[in-house]
Structures are given as C-alpha cells and as structure tokens.
C-alpha cells in the first residue's frame, strides 16, 4: 500500500485522512447501466461495450458506485469546473 497524500474531509483537527493507492487499474466505460437515488444514496453503474467473435455486442458492467447525495453533487461540481477549464482558450 502506498500513501499518496492526504485530504481534508471537514474542518476539525481529526478531519484529515490519508489517501492510499493500491494500484487499481483504470476502468474504461462507455455507458451508464444504472443511475438512481434511494434514501439519499445515489447508485451509478458503468459498463464497457465489447463484442464477441460472432459480432454480438454486449455491455459488461465494470463498476458500481454508491455514494451519498452530497458526494454526488460534489462530483458534479468538480466535473463542471474541469469542463470549464478545458474550454478556456490556450495561449499560443
């Protein structure tokens, strides 16, 4: 296990957690197979499209995320900010 940093999750002195990266490989996804909310928990599942030797396409679920609504909105805001940055014109 490699410690790769720390993140603050609140304003208290005990609200700092160590980030551990076990080297999980990145997942490529092509579509959502589930996106729902129940009791303040968001469920999001992702799939990668594949094709067998006979040409039959299928969607293999590769990740299922469960998160509190607050974290889902935090993710949404972070993606929106990332999109803004990528749309800014670059200086030559």
N, C-alpha and C positions, 0 to 999 in steps of 0.2 A: 504494500500500500504506500503510495506516495502522497504526501501532503503537498498541495499545490497553492495554498493560500488560506485566507480567512475571509469571512463575510459577516457583516453585522446584520442581525435579524430583528433588532429592536433598539431601544435607547438605553437600556440598563447595562450595568457593567458585565453581567453574565450573558449578554445577548450577542456574543461573538462566537461563531462556530468555525471549526477547521474544515476546509474542503479537502476531501480525499478522492483521488482519481485512481481507480483500479485498472485503467487502460481499456475500458469497454470500447468496442469498435463503433464507429459512427453508423447509423442506420439510414438508408436511402428510402424515402417514402414517396408515393405517387398520389395517394388519395386518402381521405378520411373514410373509415368504415363505420364509425360511431362518433356522434357528438351529442351529448345530452347532459342535463343537470337534474339532480335529485337531492333534495335536502341540503342545498348549499355546496354539494360536491359536483364538480364537472368531470365527466367521463369523455375522453377523447381516445379513439383508436386509429392507428395508421396502418396502411398496407402498401406493399410494393407489388407492382404488376410484374408477372412472369409469364412465360409461355413454354409449354412442354414441346416435345419433339414432334407432335402431331399438329402443332399450331394452336392448341387450345389455350386461350389466355385465362389467367386466374389472378386473384388478388390474395397474397399471403400476408396475414396480419403480422406485423413485425414489432409493434409497440402498443401498449395500452397505458394511458396516463390517467391518474385520478388526482385531482387537486381541489383545494378549497377555492371558492369563488374569487376570493381576494387575490390568490396567486394567479388564477386565470386572467384576471383583469390586469395584473402587473405584467404578465407575459404579453398581453395585447398592447399595452402602452409601450413596452420595450420594443416590440416589433414595429410599431408605428414610428417610433423615434429612429430606429435603424433604417426604415424605409425613407424617412425624411433626409437622413444623412446621405444615403446612396443616390438620392435625386438631385443633390446640390451639384451645380456645375463645378468642374475641376479647373483649377488654374493651369494654363499651359506652362 
